[in-house]
Amino acid sequence: MSTLTNNPPSEKLIFLPGASGNTQFWKPVSDGLNHPGKREFFAWPGLGGVPREANVNGIDDLGQRVAAAISEPVAILAQSMGGVIAIRAALQKPALVKHLVLSVTSGGLDVTALGAKDWRPAFRELNPDVPGWFLEAREDLSHRLGELACPVLLLWGDADPISPVAVGQRLAELLPRADLVVIKNGSHDLVAERAPEVIPYIEKHLAL
C-alpha cells in the first residue's frame, strides 16, 4: 500500500557565478548541500570564455534570461555580479523565487559610497575582450529591494575590499527578510574557499 504525503517538491537550485562566469565556482557548496533539489549552473555570454550572443547587451538581458528559465519554485544562489541578476530575476518571478542566497554582491547599490574598491580596471586588464556593456553597467535597485518578500541570506567576508561588510549591512537594512552572516577573514571568493563554513548557514536558510 502506498502512503501519500503532503510534502511539497523540493525547490530547484539555480547557481549564478560572478563576473568570471565560472560555472564551477558554486560546485563545492552544491556538492556539500543535502538539499535534494535539481541543480542548474548558469554561464554568462561574453564572459569566462563563453561566446558572445547578439541578443545579450546588458545586465538586464542576463536577468531576463535567468527569469525565463524559472518555471517552478527555485532558490537562487548568486556570487557578486550574479547577485544583481538574481535580484532582477526575483523581481520578475516573485511567486516562484522562494529563497535567495547572495554572496558579496553589490545588490544594485552604489558600493563606492560604501567604501568598495573599484575592481573594473584590473578586471579589464585581465580580460581585454570583456564586453563594454558589462564594465559600464551602473544601476540603482535600492528603491525596489523592499519588494522582495522571500527570505534572503547575505554571505560576506570581513576581508573583502571589493564588497565590504558595509554593503551587506546596507542590503540587510533594505531587504524585508534578510539575514547577514559575516565570515571572519573571508575574501571575495569566500563561498568557494570556505564552503564547509557557509554550507550550514545555507542549509538552515533553505529550510525556512
Secondary structure, DSSP 8 states (H G I E B T S, - for coil): -----------EEEEE--TT--TTTTHHHHHH----S-EEE---TTSTT----TT--SHHHHHHHHHHT--S-EEEEEETHHHHHHHHHHHH-TTTEEEEEEES--TTS-GGGGT----HHHHHHH-TT--HHHHH-----GGGGGG--S-EEEEEETT-SSS-HHHHHHHHHHSTTEEEEEETT--TTHHHHTHHHHHHHHHHHHT-
